[in-house]
Amino acid sequence: MGRFPPYAPETNPDEGIWDLLKDDRLANYCPTLLDELERTIRAEMRRLKRDPMKVRTAIRQTELPIHELVPAEAAA
């Protein structure tokens, strides 16, 4: 494996996950306390875990050669 560039969101699967959260349900979210932010993000991550197709799609959008590890079809 070669070296990764210092900043390469296109090769980082968690960037797609974060985009799902911040661009959808957390858009314009402005908590007043850090604890509130943490609780909300944890709740949204639990919610996202219940939708594996969204997670697969986010991971498959990377430019990493891991697509054969993340099947396109949803597991039944």
C-alpha positions in Angstrom: 0.0 0.0 0.0 1.2 3.5 -0.9 1.1 6.6 1.2 -2.1 8.6 1.5 -2.0 12.3 0.8 -2.3 14.5 4.0 -5.9 15.4 3.1 -7.9 13.2 0.9 -11.6 13.1 1.7 -12.3 11.2 -1.5 -10.4 8.2 0.0 -11.9 8.4 3.5 -15.1 6.4 3.9 -16.1 8.3 7.1 -16.4 11.5 5.1 -19.4 10.1 3.3 -20.9 9.1 6.6 -20.4 12.6 8.0 -21.9 14.1 4.9 -25.0 12.0 5.4 -25.4 13.3 8.9 -24.5 17.0 8.5 -26.3 17.5 5.1 -29.5 15.8 6.1 -30.8 15.7 9.6 -28.2 17.9 11.2 -28.3 20.7 8.7 -28.5 24.0 10.5 -28.3 22.2 13.8 -26.8 24.5 16.5 -26.6 23.0 20.0 -25.9 25.2 22.9 -23.9 22.7 24.9 -21.2 20.2 23.9 -23.1 17.4 25.7 -26.2 18.1 23.6 -24.1 17.9 20.4 -22.6 14.6 21.6 -26.0 13.1 22.5 -27.5 14.2 19.1 -24.6 12.8 17.1 -24.7 9.5 18.9 -28.5 9.3 18.4 -28.1 10.0 14.7 -25.3 7.4 14.3 -27.6 4.8 15.9 -30.3 5.8 13.5 -27.9 5.5 10.5 -26.9 2.0 11.7 -30.5 1.0 11.0 -30.1 2.0 7.4 -27.2 -0.1 6.1 -27.9 0.8 2.4 -27.1 4.4 3.2 -23.8 3.4 4.9 -22.9 1.1 1.9 -23.6 4.0 -0.5 -21.4 6.4 1.4 -18.5 3.9 1.5 -18.8 2.9 -2.1 -18.4 6.6 -3.1 -14.8 6.6 -2.0 -12.0 6.1 -4.6 -10.6 3.2 -2.5 -10.5 -0.3 -4.1 -12.8 -1.7 -1.4 -15.9 -1.9 -3.4 -15.8 -5.6 -3.6 -15.9 -5.7 0.2 -19.1 -3.6 0.2 -21.7 -5.2 -1.9 -24.1 -2.8 -3.7 -27.2 -4.8 -2.8 -28.7 -4.7 0.6 -28.3 -7.7 2.9 -31.6 -9.3 3.7 
